[in-house]
Amino acid sequence: MWDDGLTRLDYLIGEETHLDGADLKRLVHLASLDAMRRAVVDGLGEEGGLVLQILLLLWKERAEKRSETPYIIAIRDMDLEAFLDLDEDRVREGLRQLLPFVRVDDLDLYLSGDIELSLEPLLEKDGRLADRLDLVWRTTHARELIEAASEAEEAVHCYLGQLQERVDPRAGDRLAVLQTWWRQYLSKERFTRPYDVLEVRSDLCAFEDQVSELALVHDGFVGLLARADEYGALFSERHQLAPGARLQALRGSYRVRPDRLDRPSRRLEVVR
């Protein structure tokens, strides 16, 4: 893998993540809790901890709205005083205690009360946070996919058991197509049923591919056999995912180079 100047954290909660909404909020919240935990364990003082709490609160709001500078926080010392109900001396002491944990490009401005800092050193540190966030994201997504896939497969089995009483005799050709798709879907058996979270999260790309095939078959049977008075839910209604979550899963562990390659390190075969 090339070095694109980005970190794994950037692909989860930073500038290159596809996640948004509740998915991103969950990871940013966990990152915030972890940053606070790390700082306290590493000896951050009382005033520094109070200041960091407010900075992390502001950072969470910024990160959840997506920013090109996702780890940067800017605030005036007077605003911190208002948030914390502390006097100027205690706020300044908190800012000084925080210095070993963050990155400050202009120290004079920082100490004079015009605060701009990056939380990246605290968040990145040893790389473990990215591992934890990735595990939480993949586990959550795997559980949601498994629930939707299991419900959809059960629905198809239910429709197949009611063919005689539901199918229009003129729909033989369409029914034959759907049954062929269903047999093909079952024959692949890429994942063991009942589905296991650990197995699915180990290859989300492959399970997303499988679920896409299932959605096609499921919706075909719903359209052909569901009665209007029972409202046959389409797969997209059973599994209401934000588009970004699926894109994140389909990207897998691969990265996208942010700039164009003038000389690729090796040629890739392009099928046209």
Residue pairs with C-beta under 8 A, 6 or more apart in sequence:
1 254
1 255
2 255
2 257
2 265
4 255
4 257
4 258
5 258
6 14
6 15
6 16
6 255
6 258
7 14
7 124
7 130
8 127
8 130
8 131
8 134
9 31
9 123
9 124
9 129
9 130
9 133
10 16
10 17
10 70
11 17
11 251
11 255
12 19
12 27
12 130
12 133
12 134
12 137
13 19
13 24
13 27
13 28
13 31
13 63
13 70
13 133
14 70
14 71
15 67
15 68
15 70
16 255
16 256
16 258
17 24
17 244
17 248
18 244
18 245
18 247
18 248
18 251
19 27
19 137
19 242
19 244
19 245
19 248
20 66
20 242
20 244
21 242
21 244
22 242
23 137
23 140
23 141
23 242
23 244
23 245
23 248
24 63
24 64
24 66
24 244
25 64
26 136
26 137
26 140
27 133
27 136
27 137
28 60
28 63
28 64
29 60
30 132
30 133
30 136
31 63
31 123
31 129
31 133
32 56
32 57
32 59
32 60
34 123
34 129
34 132
35 52
35 56
35 119
35 122
35 123
35 129
36 49
36 52
36 53
36 56
38 122
38 125
39 48
39 49
39 52
39 101
39 122
40 49
42 101
44 52
44 97
44 98
44 101
45 93
45 94
45 97
47 86
47 90
47 91
47 93
47 94
47 97
48 93
48 94
48 95
48 96
48 97
48 98
48 101
49 94
50 84
50 86
50 94
51 80
51 84
51 91
51 94
51 95
51 97
51 98
52 94
52 98
52 101
54 75
54 80
54 83
54 84
55 73
55 75
55 98
55 117
55 119
56 119
58 73
58 75
59 71
59 73
59 119
62 70
62 73
63 70
71 118
71 119
71 120
71 123
72 116
72 117
72 118
72 119
73 115
73 116
73 117
73 118
73 119
74 115
74 116
75 115
76 113
76 114
76 115
77 88
77 91
77 92
77 95
77 113
77 114
77 115
78 113
80 86
80 91
80 94
80 115
81 87
81 88
81 91
84 90
84 91
86 94
92 111
92 113
95 110
95 111
95 115
96 111
98 117
101 121
101 122
102 117
102 118
102 119
102 121
102 122
103 117
103 118
103 120
103 121
104 110
104 116
104 117
104 118
105 116
105 118
106 116
109 115
109 116
110 116
110 117
123 129
124 130
137 248
138 201
138 204
138 249
139 197
139 201
141 201
141 204
141 245
141 248
141 249
142 197
142 200
142 201
142 204
142 207
143 197
144 239
144 241
145 200
145 204
145 207
145 208
145 211
145 239
146 195
146 197
146 200
147 239
148 211
148 235
148 238
148 239
149 195
149 207
149 210
149 211
149 214
150 194
150 195
151 238
152 214
152 215
152 218
152 235
152 238
152 239
153 214
153 218
155 218
155 221
155 222
156 182
156 217
156 218
156 221
159 166
159 221
159 222
159 225
159 226
160 179
160 182
160 221
162 225
163 175
163 225
166 225
166 227
167 175
167 224
167 225
171 224
174 220
174 224
175 224
177 220
178 217
178 220
178 221
178 224
181 213
181 216
181 217
181 220
182 217
182 221
185 210
185 213
185 214
185 217
188 210
190 206
190 207
190 210
191 199
191 200
191 206
191 207
191 210
192 199
200 207
204 249
204 250
204 252
205 249
205 250
205 252
208 246
208 249
208 250
211 239
214 235
215 235
215 236
215 239
218 234
218 235
219 234
219 235
222 232
222 233
222 234
223 232
225 232
226 232
